Amino acid sequence: MRLMINLALGVLFGLGLVLSGMVNPAKVLNFLDVAGTWDPSLAFVMIGAIAVTAAGYAIVIRRGQPLLEPVFQIPNKSDIDAKLVVGSGLFGVGWGLGGLCPGPALTSILLGATGTLVFVPAMLAGVVAGTLVVRALQKSQEA
């Protein structure tokens, strides 16, 4: 049951990405080009996503327990550290250069978009490299 619900929610998320234009790197890059061919339409996508998330959290907070898990797993970390700043910066640079982030990239590869055949392997290599760097830094701090 849980697998089917997760699959349905993933498909719904992917459809939302397609309908909003987030899987089109040119649309994303035009949104980021505020000094040139700026396309503000993705700002409305972001505002809609924030509204849906806020409503979801309001519902979650009122419920005593989730439907398919024993407890809610709501993030509670609020400090800003170097790992967060560097990771966010790398994410932003990758999004700005490629016009895709992980969700739209994976959706695009399923749609057969050719640009993602380079982007997704590079993204996965970056995830592996980042994991290795973090582990190495943690080991050096423990020693």
Secondary structure by P-SEA (a helix, b strand, c coil): caaaaaaaaaaaaaaaaaaaccccaaaaaaaacccccccaaaaaaaaaaaaaaaaaaaaaaacccccccccccccccccccaaaaaaaaaaaaaaaaccccaaaaaaaaaaccccaaaaaaaaaaaaaaaaaaaaaaaaaaac
